[in-house]
Amino acid sequence: NVQYALMNDMAGKVAPGSDGLSVLPFGNGAERMLGNKDVGARFLGLNFNIHTGSHLYRAAQEGIVFSFRYGFDIMKATGIEPAVIRAAATNMFRSSVFREALSCTTGTEIHLYNTDGSAGAARGAGIGCGYYMSVKEAFAGLIPAGVTEPDRTKTDEYEEAFSRWLQYLEEII
């Protein structure tokens, strides 16, 4: 039973790209962004002579990041250009490995706030039902918790890993 903080520490000891190990994190059934195909969750490129638990932890986080990037690319194809990711300082965003990978892979800054998903859902509902006069009003008072910027010295490594991940995905879909 490994604690979350230890998994992140272990993942942080492995270089971006997980030494060739890739994870397709689609284990929850059909994915809309994949044309409702059920590709399943998969570890690809696994070599028992090279890869350790640390590699598995990093590759899993990178797989989630790369699926996020895949969705970003779909948005960009429709003309939407996300410049900043705003998120609660919870769940995967607590991981510096995840934040670095996401920022480098998407080329965007990540702005974290001291809130959580339930508060975000409540604010969204308040916007939807007209409780708040504007989005700005709904999110007023959020306390910034940090910013992660793309590390330009690592973006090439992440891009190479994403390209490998994307090739695996395209072979399956």
C-alpha positions as CSV (number, residue, x, y, z in Angstrom):
1,N,0.0,0.0,0.0
2,V,1.9,3.0,-1.3
3,Q,0.9,6.5,-0.2
4,Y,0.2,9.2,-2.8
5,A,3.1,11.4,-1.8
6,L,5.5,8.5,-2.1
7,M,4.2,7.6,-5.5
8,N,4.8,11.1,-6.6
9,D,8.3,11.1,-5.2
10,M,9.1,7.9,-7.0
11,A,7.6,9.2,-10.2
12,G,9.8,12.3,-9.9
13,K,13.0,10.2,-10.0
14,V,12.2,9.1,-13.6
15,A,12.9,11.3,-16.6
16,P,10.0,12.6,-18.7
17,G,9.0,9.9,-21.2
18,S,9.3,7.1,-18.6
19,D,12.2,5.4,-20.5
20,G,9.8,4.4,-23.3
21,L,6.9,3.2,-21.1
22,S,3.5,4.5,-22.1
23,V,0.0,4.2,-20.5
24,L,-3.3,4.6,-22.3
25,P,-5.5,5.5,-19.4
26,F,-8.9,4.7,-21.0
27,G,-10.1,2.0,-18.6
28,N,-13.6,3.5,-17.9
29,G,-15.3,2.4,-21.1
30,A,-16.1,4.2,-24.3
31,E,-14.5,7.6,-24.8
32,R,-16.3,10.3,-26.6
33,M,-13.1,12.0,-27.8
34,L,-12.1,8.6,-29.4
35,G,-15.3,8.3,-31.3
36,N,-17.0,6.3,-28.5
37,K,-14.5,3.5,-28.9
38,D,-13.5,1.4,-25.8
39,V,-9.8,1.1,-26.2
40,G,-9.2,0.0,-22.5
41,A,-6.3,0.9,-20.3
42,R,-2.9,-0.4,-21.4
43,F,0.8,-0.4,-20.6
44,L,2.8,-0.2,-23.7
45,G,6.6,-0.6,-24.2
46,L,7.0,-2.3,-20.8
47,N,10.4,-3.9,-20.3
48,F,10.9,-5.7,-17.0
49,N,14.7,-5.3,-17.3
50,I,14.3,-1.5,-17.3
51,H,11.0,-0.4,-15.8
52,T,10.4,-0.2,-12.0
53,G,7.4,0.9,-10.0
54,S,8.7,4.5,-10.3
55,H,8.3,4.2,-14.1
56,L,4.8,2.9,-13.7
57,Y,3.8,5.8,-11.5
58,R,5.3,8.4,-13.9
59,A,3.9,6.7,-17.0
60,A,0.4,6.6,-15.5
61,Q,0.5,10.3,-14.8
62,E,1.9,11.0,-18.2
63,G,-0.8,8.9,-19.8
64,I,-3.4,11.0,-18.2
65,V,-1.6,14.2,-19.2
66,F,-1.3,13.0,-22.8
67,S,-5.0,12.2,-23.0
68,F,-5.6,15.7,-21.7
69,R,-3.4,17.0,-24.5
70,Y,-5.3,14.9,-27.0
71,G,-8.4,16.7,-26.0
72,F,-6.6,20.0,-26.1
73,D,-5.7,19.3,-29.7
74,I,-9.3,18.6,-30.5
75,M,-10.3,21.9,-29.0
76,K,-7.6,23.7,-31.0
77,A,-8.8,22.2,-34.2
78,T,-12.2,23.9,-33.5
79,G,-10.5,27.3,-33.0
80,I,-10.3,27.3,-29.2
81,E,-6.9,28.2,-27.9
82,P,-6.6,27.6,-24.2
83,A,-3.9,29.9,-22.7
84,V,-4.2,29.0,-19.0
85,I,-5.5,26.0,-17.1
86,R,-7.2,27.0,-13.9
87,A,-7.7,24.2,-11.4
88,A,-8.2,23.3,-7.8
89,A,-5.1,22.4,-5.9
90,T,-6.5,18.9,-5.3
91,N,-6.4,15.4,-6.8
92,M,-3.8,15.0,-9.7
93,F,-3.0,18.7,-9.5
94,R,-1.3,18.1,-6.1
95,S,1.4,16.2,-8.0
96,S,4.3,18.3,-9.2
97,V,5.1,15.6,-11.8
98,F,1.6,15.8,-13.2
99,R,1.6,19.7,-13.2
100,E,5.0,19.8,-14.9
101,A,4.0,17.2,-17.5
102,L,0.7,18.9,-18.3
103,S,2.2,22.4,-18.5
104,C,5.1,21.3,-20.7
105,T,2.9,19.1,-22.9
106,T,0.2,21.7,-23.5
107,G,2.4,24.7,-23.4
108,T,0.1,26.4,-20.9
109,E,0.5,27.9,-17.5
110,I,-1.4,26.2,-14.7
111,H,-3.0,28.4,-12.1
112,L,-4.0,26.6,-8.9
113,Y,-6.5,27.8,-6.3
114,N,-7.4,26.7,-2.8
115,T,-10.7,25.1,-3.6
116,D,-12.0,21.8,-4.7
117,G,-14.3,20.2,-7.3
118,S,-17.4,20.4,-5.2
119,A,-17.0,24.1,-4.8
120,G,-16.4,24.5,-8.5
121,A,-19.6,22.5,-9.3
122,A,-21.6,24.7,-7.0
123,R,-20.2,27.8,-8.6
124,G,-21.0,26.4,-12.0
125,A,-24.6,25.6,-10.9
126,G,-24.8,29.1,-9.5
127,I,-23.8,30.6,-12.9
128,G,-26.2,28.3,-14.7
129,C,-29.3,29.2,-12.6
130,G,-28.5,32.9,-12.6
131,Y,-27.5,33.2,-8.9
132,Y,-24.3,34.9,-9.9
133,M,-24.4,37.9,-12.3
134,S,-21.2,36.8,-14.0
135,V,-18.5,34.2,-14.1
136,K,-16.1,36.8,-12.5
137,E,-18.5,37.2,-9.6
138,A,-18.8,33.4,-9.1
139,F,-15.1,33.0,-8.8
140,A,-14.3,36.2,-6.8
141,G,-12.5,35.4,-3.6
142,L,-10.6,32.3,-4.7
143,I,-7.2,32.2,-3.2
144,P,-4.3,31.5,-5.6
145,A,-2.3,28.5,-4.5
146,G,0.5,28.5,-7.1
147,V,1.5,28.7,-10.8
148,T,3.3,26.1,-12.9
149,E,4.9,27.3,-16.1
150,P,6.2,25.1,-18.9
151,D,9.8,24.1,-18.4
152,R,11.2,24.9,-21.8
153,T,14.2,22.6,-21.1
154,K,11.9,19.6,-20.9
155,T,9.2,20.3,-23.6
156,D,11.1,18.3,-26.3
157,E,11.2,15.2,-24.0
158,Y,7.5,15.5,-23.3
159,E,6.7,16.1,-27.0
160,E,8.7,13.0,-28.0
161,A,6.8,10.9,-25.3
162,F,3.5,12.3,-26.4
163,S,4.2,11.5,-30.1
164,R,5.0,7.9,-29.1
165,W,1.8,7.7,-27.0
166,L,-0.2,9.1,-29.8
167,Q,1.2,6.6,-32.2
168,Y,0.2,3.8,-29.9
169,L,-3.3,5.3,-29.6
170,E,-3.7,5.7,-33.3
171,E,-2.7,2.1,-33.9
172,I,-5.5,1.0,-31.7
173,I,-8.3,3.3,-32.8
